[in-house]
Amino acid sequence: GLMVYCLSAAPTVLWGDDAELQRIAITGEARAIGQSSAASHLLWQAVAMGFVRSTTRLPVDAAGLVTLGSSIAGALALVPIEASAGQIAVRAGFSLRSSDVAGVVAALAFGLSHTFWLLASRPDAYTIQTLLLATSLWVMLRAGFSARLILWWVAGLATVSLAMTNHVMILASVPGLAVLGMAGVRVRVGRTISTGIVGGTVLLGVVVSASILGFPAFQAVSTLLR
């Protein structure tokens, strides 16, 4: 995946590119174009700035380094995607060998899809978002059939919270992730109530985190609707 993305990646600023992402990754300025806000893609900006500053010896200009960061994040995202597809196949009753094949096919299909390939071959904040979402998916799939449910839920909350620092779109995935996290747990009234409490607490924590990061509740909702 990384080889494909790097070979096809934009070497520098493309014609017609507003170069906003490249600029803020170098200067550290807040996003200001279009629907962006001062709290937009904070995680991506921090990672991109650190990556550009630590790879100055590579024979690529700063804009190319920003693109390279997107390519690396995109390639890393294929790992939890493959693992998640394998977990789903195992849940469906397939053998481990078949689940491995399913994982590889899923990673290839996703990684070579036009949309994701385009994200990974140009400067973009959504390859990191995909990495965190796919990791959250894998974690919650594991949680559903693990004896250490709380440990996996904490790990899932950590990845979702981290994704929140990049984009609030992760909120749309929280209900589905929660269902996956409880899929293999025996249903009882008390456990159902506990799950509701945990889910409510997680949602409240996410909203509080969004507010701290500068996302009022109404702004988070409006962002999701864009």
C-alpha positions in Angstrom: 0.0 0.0 0.0 2.7 2.5 1.0 4.6 1.8 -2.2 1.6 2.4 -4.4 0.7 5.6 -2.6 4.3 6.9 -2.7 4.8 6.1 -6.4 1.6 7.9 -7.3 1.7 10.7 -4.7 1.8 14.4 -5.7 5.5 15.4 -5.5 4.7 19.0 -4.6 1.9 21.5 -4.8 -0.5 20.6 -7.7 -1.9 23.1 -10.1 -5.2 24.4 -8.7 -4.3 23.3 -5.1 -5.0 26.1 -2.6 -2.0 24.7 -0.6 -3.8 25.4 2.7 -2.8 22.1 4.3 0.8 22.4 3.2 0.9 25.9 4.5 -0.5 25.3 8.0 1.7 22.1 8.4 4.7 24.3 7.9 3.6 27.6 9.6 1.4 26.2 12.4 -1.4 28.6 11.5 -5.0 27.8 12.1 -7.2 26.7 9.2 -9.1 29.6 7.7 -10.4 28.5 4.3 -14.0 27.6 3.5 -15.9 25.8 6.4 -12.7 25.3 8.5 -12.3 26.6 12.0 -9.4 27.3 14.4 -10.0 23.9 16.0 -10.1 22.0 12.7 -7.9 18.9 12.3 -5.7 19.7 15.3 -4.3 16.1 15.5 -3.4 16.1 11.8 -1.7 19.5 12.1 0.4 18.4 15.0 1.4 15.1 13.3 2.1 16.8 10.0 4.2 19.6 11.6 6.2 17.1 13.5 6.7 14.9 10.5 7.8 17.7 8.2 10.3 19.0 10.7 11.8 15.6 11.4 12.2 14.6 7.7 13.9 17.7 6.3 16.8 15.6 5.0 14.6 13.7 2.6 15.0 14.8 -1.1 11.4 16.2 -1.1 10.2 19.7 -0.6 7.9 20.6 2.3 4.7 20.2 0.3 5.9 16.7 -0.8 6.6 15.8 2.8 3.1 16.7 3.9 1.8 14.4 1.1 4.2 11.7 2.3 2.7 11.9 5.7 -0.8 11.3 4.2 0.5 8.3 2.3 2.1 6.7 5.4 -1.1 7.2 7.4 -3.1 5.7 4.6 -0.9 2.7 4.4 -1.1 2.2 8.2 -4.9 2.4 8.0 -4.9 -0.8 5.9 -3.5 -2.8 8.9 -6.6 -2.5 11.2 -8.9 -2.7 8.1 -7.4 -6.1 7.3 -7.6 -7.2 10.9 -11.2 -6.0 11.3 -12.3 -7.9 8.1 -10.5 -11.0 9.5 -12.4 -10.7 12.8 -15.7 -10.3 11.0 -15.0 -13.4 9.0 -14.2 -15.4 12.1 -17.4 -14.2 13.7 -19.3 -15.5 10.6 -17.8 -18.9 11.2 -15.1 -19.0 8.6 -11.8 -20.7 9.2 -8.7 -18.7 10.2 -7.2 -19.3 6.8 -10.3 -18.0 5.1 -10.4 -15.0 7.5 -6.9 -14.1 6.6 -7.8 -14.1 2.9 -10.9 -12.0 3.7 -8.7 -9.5 5.5 -6.2 -9.2 2.6 -9.0 -8.8 0.0 -10.7 -6.2 2.1 -7.5 -4.2 2.6 -6.7 -4.4 -1.1 -10.2 -3.4 -2.1 -10.3 -0.4 0.3 -6.7 0.7 -0.3 -7.0 0.7 -4.1 -10.4 2.3 -4.2 -10.3 5.6 -6.0 -11.5 7.7 -3.1 -9.0 6.4 -0.5 -6.2 6.2 -3.0 -6.8 9.9 -3.8 -6.7 10.8 -0.1 -3.5 8.9 0.4 -1.7 10.4 -2.6 -2.4 14.1 -1.8 -2.2 16.2 1.4 -5.3 15.2 3.4 -6.3 14.9 7.1 -8.7 12.0 6.5 -6.1 9.2 6.2 -5.3 9.7 9.9 -9.1 9.8 10.6 -9.5 6.5 8.7 -6.6 5.0 10.6 -8.2 5.9 13.9 -11.7 4.8 12.9 -10.4 1.4 11.6 -8.5 1.0 14.8 -11.6 1.7 16.8 -13.5 -0.8 14.7 -10.9 -3.5 15.3 -10.8 -2.8 19.1 -14.6 -3.0 19.5 -14.8 -6.2 17.5 -12.2 -7.7 19.9 -14.1 -6.3 22.8 -17.4 -8.0 21.8 -15.8 -11.5 22.4 -13.2 -10.8 25.0 -13.2 -11.7 28.7 -11.5 -8.3 29.3 -14.4 -6.2 28.1 -13.7 -3.1 30.1 -10.0 -3.0 29.0 -11.0 -3.1 25.3 -13.7 -0.5 25.9 -11.2 1.8 27.4 -8.9 1.3 24.4 -11.8 2.0 22.1 -12.7 5.2 24.0 -9.1 6.3 23.8 -9.0 5.9 20.0 -12.4 7.6 19.6 -11.2 10.5 21.8 -8.0 10.8 19.8 -10.1 10.9 16.6 -12.2 13.7 18.1 -9.1 15.9 18.1 -9.0 15.5 14.3 -12.7 15.6 13.3 -16.0 15.3 15.0 -17.3 13.0 12.3 -16.2 10.1 14.5 -19.3 10.8 16.6 -21.4 9.3 13.8 -19.7 5.9 14.3 -20.0 5.8 18.1 -23.4 4.0 18.2 -22.2 1.3 15.8 -19.0 0.8 17.6 -20.8 0.4 20.9 -23.1 -2.3 19.4 -20.1 -4.2 18.1 -18.4 -3.9 21.5 -21.4 -5.7 23.1 -22.1 -8.2 20.3 -20.8 -11.2 22.1 -21.9 -10.3 25.6 -24.8 -12.2 27.1 -27.8 -9.8 27.3 -29.2 -9.2 30.7 -31.3 -6.4 32.1 -28.6 -5.3 34.5 -25.9 -5.4 31.8 -28.2 -3.5 29.4 -28.6 -0.7 31.9 -24.9 -0.7 32.6 -24.2 -0.5 28.9 -26.6 2.5 28.6 -24.7 4.2 31.4 -21.4 3.5 29.8 -22.6 4.7 26.5 -24.1 7.8 27.9 -20.9 8.5 29.9 -18.8 8.0 26.7 -21.0 10.4 24.7 -20.9 13.0 27.5 -17.1 12.7 27.6 -16.9 13.2 23.9 -19.2 16.3 24.0 -17.1 17.7 26.9 -13.9 17.0 25.0 -15.4 18.7 21.9 -16.2 21.8 24.0 -12.7 21.9 25.5 -11.3 21.7 22.0 -13.4 24.6 20.9 -16.4 22.7 19.4 -19.6 23.9 21.0 -22.4 21.2 20.8 -24.2 23.1 18.0 -21.1 23.5 16.0 -20.4 19.7 16.3 -23.8 18.9 15.0 -23.6 21.4 12.2 -20.2 19.9 11.2 -21.7 16.4 11.1 -24.5 17.7 8.8 -22.1 19.2 6.3 
